[in-house]
Amino acid sequence: MQALVRRMLGPALAITALSLSATAARAITGQAKPQLSIEAERSPQGARITFKGKNWPAAARVKLTATRAPASNKPQDFGMVDADSTGVFSLRKVAICTTNSQEDGALETVTFTAADSATGVKATATARGGAWVCQ
């Protein structure tokens, strides 16, 4: 009877083991999931954006992008940032203003993505579009 149970459970356990996602693997190993936080504020120069990341692999090269800004028709590329030896990064960028309409800024949300260039692991954060309204 034990042999039959082993024979039937073996493939099921193998499939389950293979289907563990990166998130589940991190949970099992105790590694925290990479995080991204965004602060976006309006300034005379445009949208002043502060990117903060934590729990990234040490020295990870992280690509920063975002969906289109209010009244714009193309996505935004903020370049690369390197995490430090503890997996933390902080970077400030300025994006040009894209609209004169307070309504556009209030109604639209911009989604930011940080992606580890080596592993493809991603984290996202959002900000309201008001920071892109011209002063």
N, C-alpha and C positions, 0 to 999 in steps of 0.2 A: 504494500500500500504506500509506504514512504517513497519508494522508487517512482511510482505513478505520480504522486504529488510533486516530487522534484522535477520530473519530466514535464509536467504541465505548468508549473510555476516558473521554471527556468527562463523560457522565452519572454514571459510577461515581465519578470523582474529586469531582464536585459533591456527591453523596450522602455520601461520606466526609467531606468538609469540613463539611457541615451536621450530621453526627452527632457532632462533637467535643463532649464534655461539658465542663462548667465545670472539672472536675478536669484534663482533658487540656489545655484551654486554658491553665490556670495552669502546667502543666508546661512547655508550649512557651514561654510568656512569662517563665518563671522566678519567678512569684509562688508563694509557699508557701501551702499549704492552711491555712485557719483552724483553730485548735486550741483545745480546752477541756480543762482539768484541774480536778479536784475534790479537795478535802480535806474529809472529814466526820468530826467527832469528837463524842463524847457529852459533854454538859455538864449542869449542874443546870437550865439554862434550856431545854434541848432539844438538837436536832441543830445543831451549829455548823458551817456549811458555808462554805468559801472557794472561790469561783469564780475561776479564772485563765484568761485567754484571750490568745492571741497570733496574729499574722499576719492579723488582721482588717483591712478597709479603714480608713483613717484616719477618725476621728470616727464610726465606724459605731454605730448604735443596735442593740443586741443584746438580744433577748428570752430570758430564762432560765426554763426549765420543767423538770419532772422527772416521771417516772412516780410512781405512788402510793407512799407510805411504807409500811413494814410495818404490818399490821393496819388500814390506812386504805382507804377505798373511792373516793377521788378523786385526780386528778393534782395536782401541786404547781405553783404559779406564783410565781416569785421576782422578777417585774417586769423592768424594763429596766436596762441598763447602757450607758454610752457608752465606746467605745474611745478611746484618746488619739490623738495625731497620728502615733504609730508603729504603731497597730493593736493595742495592748495594753490589757487591762483586768484589774482585780482587785476583788473585792467579797466582803464577808462578810455572811452572813445567818444568822438563827437560826430554825429550824422547830420547832414544838412536838413533844414526844415523842408517839408514837402507840401504843406497846405497852409492857407490863410484862414481856413474854416474851423472854428471851435467845434462845430458839430461833427465834422469828420474825425477830429481828434478824440472827441468824447465817445463816438460810436464804434470806433475800430480798436481792435486788440492786435498787438504784434506778438508773435510767438518766436522766441529765441531758442536756438539749439546749440549745444556744445557737444562735439563728437571727438572721441579719442581717435587720432589718425592711425594708430597701430591696431586697435581692437575693434573700432567701430561702435563701441559703447557710447550711448547718447544720454543726455539729460536735457530737459526743456524747462522754460519759464516764460511767463507772459507779462506784458506791460500794456497799459492803456496808451492809445495813440496821441494823447495830448502833448507829449514832449516834442512831437514833430510839427506842431503848429508854429508858424513863423511869428516872431515878436515884432 
